[in-house]
């Protein structure tokens, strides 16, 4: 029990989203030792605000109340040092000290993919989120989302219908009556995975909680998929956090006249990769291996497989002329809108026709045609 109390105390003192845990772990052998080291030591580190010093000076009473409430409600507590704490989440700059969990911790230890997007998604967006999540879950991947309406709910439902695993990350305590109409879905999620939060039981929803929470959605996940989003939205914040954390960002293409396309097109311009189904991600993960597979035999080693190149790809490939070219130069040559060109380039990269280089440069993949 005591070990949990020190970690809960630390999270209460630092607040949510703090990046100071790594510095603390460098300066002390354990969180218990840090607790007992006292005011003079904390001040000497010169990394804490006055408010943080004040909260560090509190005793363990608040932590005990949280621990006892979790015990009564049947919630699990995972601390940063626990073997059950997801390794991917440890590797972000500002991991939580504690996760409160309703459901199975094992879902957090599988490969995770985040699926996020608008609460007011179209029928197309809802269906795409559902199908992609369902197919990824069938392959053994845990689907992570935020438990809200629209894309989030569809992603969770897809994983559940596949009898796979899914995780909802909340921006409040997991017992707080957030989106009451979605409470039955959260109950189902605990049967197929987990509902988690860094916020203790009873903690209310506040607007600024959501961007802080989003770092956990992306931090748990190897990749983040965005399905329909406005330019200023939580889904875009999650995608940007994923990129900052060094994770892959994928988007589902949206018709230009759809107002929910503006965030998607902005992500594409920033280098997000376009997908239309779960297979695009699964194939991408194994593409390097597939390139090295030789399926010819001694009698047919000289034969080449004919490559069928779609006409709209040929047009772009002709403009590239087997040289490394920037997307802006290619846009001038093709006269295509940047959002449409970005979508086509992402598809061509996924199918192996071209390679992408840092700085939005592209070049013909010669290996594809040899």
Phi, psi and omega in degrees: 000315185303319182300318177299319184298319181295320180290319177297316177303315182296317180295320176298323183286316183283335188085183187259132181091009180293146177254021187264355183298318183298322179293321179297316182293333176287333188261356185213156182282329182203163178291329176297315178298320179298318178301316185276351184291332169087175190302313184298322179292315181300317180294323183296337180288337177057035179237355186254146173282170178297322178296320179292319177299318179299316181288326176297332182282354179285157179277191185269009185300314180297320179297321179297318180297319178295315180300315181294324178293319177298320179298316180296321184274352179081022179273145176270153176239124177246121178264164183304326184273356182287149176295338180275354179285126185300131182297321179301320182288331177296334189272005176271160184295335185225065180290154175289153174283329186219143168240133174260133191230132168245113183123211185260129178288339184296331179298332182284342185265356176275171172295130184245146172229131179271138175233115185225163180170196187289145171288334181256045183295153175285173176301320178299313182296317179298317182293318179296317178298318181295309185294316181296316180295319180299314182290323177294319180296324177299330181274003177098007180270139175277129179268125181249133175205191190255005175074012182269185177284175175073232185300317181304308182300318181295322178296313178298316182296321178301315179295319180295317180293337176275359185058034177260203182242148180212152182229130173255125179256116185263155178258031179200178175297146186287351175262355184287138184286066180274128181049070186306324181296341180260008185296325179294325177295317180297326176295320177294323180299320180295337178280337183243009182174240184202149165255126186229162175198151170273348179276135184290163178308138180089349182290127186281160174287132171227147186305318184286352176293327190294310177298328177292316178299325187298334179295335179283321177302310180288324183294329177288340198250140175291325181221154174236130178250129178251127180240105180060118181197141172284163186297323176252093183206165178297325180297320179291322175301316180298316180297318179294322176297319178300315179297318178296328180277001178080024180259158178288143175239128179239152176227152172263126184297145181231144177301141188300325183286347178286122181300340178278005178274342189297320178290322180296313181294325177295321179293321179298316179298331179274001174110004177296148183263141183272135174228156176236354179199168180298328181302328180299324178283315182296320179292322181298321180296331183253007186298319181299318179295317183296328180297332184268000181276124179254115185254009179274156173248180187297331182276342187237013186297337182271352182278142180252143175278130180291132180259125177267116182254120177303146184302320182290338173284319181303318181302316181287318180299322179298324181286336182285328175054038175055038175224155179290129187221141179280150183300326180293321177293322179292325177297319179295324182285323184270342184061026180268147172301144186300321182294321181289318178298318180299319178298313182295319179296321178296318178296318180295323178293316180299324181272001172086010180284330181224164173245143178256141181239160179306146179085015179066039173260149181225154177208148177304135178272098184300324182302329182296331186254000179273000000 
